[in-house]
Amino acid sequence: MHSLLTRSGLNTTKTLVTAAILGAGLLMFAAVASAGVGLGVAPDFPTSVTVGNNNVPVSLSITNNSNSGDGNPLTLNSIKLIPSCGAITGVSCSTPDTGVFSVDPAGTGAGSCAANTFTITQTDGTTGEVTFTPNAAIALTPTQTCTINFTVDVVGAPDTDATGAPGLQTLQLANVTATDQNSQPGSGFGSDTTTVNKVSPSISTTPSAGGPIGTVLNDTATLSGGFNPTGTVTFKLFPPADASCSGSPVYTDADGSAPYATSPGYTSLVAGTYHWTADYAGDASNNATSSGCAAEPVVINTPPSGRIIIIKQTTPDATSTQFEFDPSWGPNFMLSDGQSSTTGSTTPGTYSVAEVNLPANWSQTSATCSDGSTVGNISLQDGETVTCTFNNTFTPPASEWCSPGYWKNHPEEAVEAATAGGFTMNTLYSSKFGSAPARSPKGVKDGAPTSPTLLQVINNPQWYGGPATNNVADLLSDAHPDVDFSGSRIENCPLN
């Protein structure tokens, strides 16, 4: 692992600046030195690199450009390099851009310093400048060149584009000083340009399994081949009607950190093939990437289903009486004669239904299902419709009737019956039956009233005879709330 990090960039041109010593140490920069001591330095980085490249070979060449005999040889004093710079003003890096290159801490000499090795250390954290320290002094005679070979790792893209050319460029700036035999100092500056390309990661996705309608769908994504990728993966789910993923998604979710996944997911509503896409937004070191629409199909099926139909039949027909059913598949429901209830689509399985709280005087005479199942154990298969029919029969209750003698001997019950019926015992018989009763011979002899009241008739059967007194008994039995009279004159009085 390289211990020195400096930010750097892309390289297309190399500049060599020669510093000449004129007079008493005055420095002048020129491409070629015409007199005095000259010192040149040229960093040499690849024209193009990609974030994530490791052990990239680079070099720094230092040349004695002095005229022969001008205080030679030159002894190198300091060798410095800023590996990445956004802009150079004069001979200084005016826009530091650290974090692009990690410089290996060791270098080897070639050419006129082939016997030397170099220790490389960072000496300025603001600019990322590194210093090369040889294991022994280096003296160069005119035209001699010392080349330092070392490696760098590309650990990020530049924050500043140094040139504006396509891609992202960064500059390298080298600075070397030396002293001649007359103790006159000299220095040289040189630069280079490198294009730094973002790495292009790939994205692989794994959607959750399909299934019947109602299955919850989720997706996961993995980035590979990138360089410490950050940023967001956005997942989109498209419905079966949009096989090209060109419309609006039915579900969108974004995850900003690996492992990338959706949550809580989408509950499928229709059958068909859904499609996921996963889009990585990219970051400073990684290009954006996306999965294709066809890469993640998920099939949702219509769930298996059947139907159960319950039919009500009664004897006698066309009764309006409501019958209550208690099914295992849902809440209770009511049916009358000729009505039916259906479950709609129902998952295959075993179900039951029972008739409960039968109305008075009704009995269940049969309950059968079309597939041979019992109503308590209906075996529903996929695609099957099972029809279960319940038949009920009404049995009229035994008629209750209280005789004329009962009403005569229980006048208080007669009054209750008359009150419930909306009349009184003093109501004329003729107003209830259309005419006055015929009097018996005894009634004529005794001077019985020709238009008697109900009370007079019930109390005097000897005057008005059996038919008239039975009519009053029928009227009172039908009116009394506790007597269920259905027209049959069989002594069965519940009031006894």
Residue, then its C-alpha position, 0 to 999 in steps of 0.5 A: m500500500h502506498s503511503l503518500l497520497t496526492r491528487s492528480g490528473l491527465n497528461t498530454t504535453k510535457t514542458l521542460v524549463t531550464a533555469a540559468i544562473l546569471g551574475a550573482g545568483l539571478l535566475m532566468f528561465a529559458a528553453v535553452a541556456s546560452a551561458g552559465v549553469g542550466l538545469g532541466v526537469a521533466p515529469d513523465f506520466p502516461t497520457s491516460v490512466t483510469v481510476g483504479n489502475n495500480n502500479v502505474p510506471v512513471s518517471l522524473s528526468i533531471t538533465n544538466n543543461s549547463n555549458s561545458g566548464d561552467g562550474n560543472p558538475l552540478t550536485l542535486n540538492s532537492i527533487k520535488l514533485i506535485p503529482s496532481c495540480g488543477a492549475i499552474t501559475g508561473v512555477s507554482c501550483s495555484t490550484p492543488d488537487t490532491g487525492v488522485f495519485s498514491v505515490d509509491p515510497a520507493g524509486t530507482g535511478a537510471g541513466s547517470c544515477a543508475a546506482n541510486t535508490f530514492t525514498i519518496t515522502q510527502t512534504d506538503g499535505t496542502t499541495g500533495e508535494v513529495t520529495f525524492t531523497p537519494n541514498a547518496a549524493i548525485a553529481l551530473t556533468p553537462t548533458q548527463t540525465c538522472t531518471i528516477n523511476f517509480t510507480v503510482d496508484v490512481v485512487g480518484a478522479p480530479d476535482t478540477d479539470a486542468t485544461g478543458a479538453p475532453g475528459l478530466q486532466t490534471l497536471q504534474l509539476a516538478n522542481v529541482t535545485a542544484t549547486d555548482q562547484n562555485s556554490q552557485p545555485g540553480s533550479g529547474f521546473g517541468s510539467d506534464t498532463t495526464t487524462v484521468n478516466k473514471v472506471s466503468p463498473s458493471i451492475s448485476t441484479t437479482p429480483s425476488a421470485g414471482g408467484p401468484i397475484g399478491t406476491v411482494l416483489n423486491d430487487t437487489a443489485t451488486l456493483s463490480g469492477g468499480f473503484n470504491p463506488t459511492g452514490t445511489v442505485t435507483f430501482k424501478l418496477f414496470p408493470p406487465a403492460d410496459a414490456s419496454c420499460s418506457g412508461s411510468p414505473v409502478y414502484t420506485d425505490a433508491d438505496g444509497s449504500a451497498p448491499y443495494a436492495t429495495s424495501p418494503g417492495y411492491t405487492s403485485l396486483v395483476a398477472g403477467t411479466y413485470h420488469w425491474t431496472a436498476d440505475y447506478a448514478g455514478d460518483a467522482s471515480n465511477n461512471a453511471t451504469s444501468s441494468g437492461c429492461a429485459a434483464e429482470p423479468v418476474v412472472i406473476n400468475t393468476p392464483p388457482s381458484g374455484r367457486i362455491i354457490i349456496i342455493k336456498q329452496t323451501t317448501p312451500d315455494a316463494t316464502s319470504t322467510q330469511f334463513e341464516f348461513d354460517p360459512s367458513w370462508g366469510p361472514n354470515f349471510m341470509l337467503s330466502d327461497g330461490q336466492s343464492s350466494t357465491t364466493g367468487s374466486t376462492t383458493p382451492g381447499t376444504y370449506s364448510v357451511a351450516e344453516v343456523n338459527l332456523p326460523a320457527n316451524w321450519s326444518q332442514t330436509s336436505a343439504t347436498c353439494s354437486d360434487g358429492s361433498t358434504v356441506g360440512n366438508i366441501s373439497l374445492q379444486d382449482g377451476e371447480t364450481v361446487t353448488c350446495t343446495f339447502n331445502n327447508t320445509f315449513t310445518p304448521p304448528a298445532s292450532e290452539w283454541c280456548s272453548p266458550g266455557y273457558w272464556k266464560n269462566h275466565p273473564e279477565e282473559a277475555v278482556e285481555a283478548a278483546t283489548a289486544g284485538g281492538f274491541t271490548m266485550n261489550t262490542l255488539y256481536s253483529s258488528k263482528f259477525g254481520s248480524a245478530p245471533a238467532r235466539s234459542p226458544k229458551g232465549v225467546k221465552d226468557g226475553a234474551p236481547t235480540s242484539p246482544t254483546l259479545l259478553q252476553v253471547i259467551n255467558n248465555p249459550q242457552w239463549y244463543g246456541g253453540p254456533a254463536t258462542n263458538n264464533v265468539a270463542d274463535l274471535l277471542s282465541d285469535a285475538h289473545p297474544d298467547v294463543d296461536f289459533s289457526g282455525s281448528r276448534i280442537e280444545n288446546c288452550p295454552l292459557n289453562 
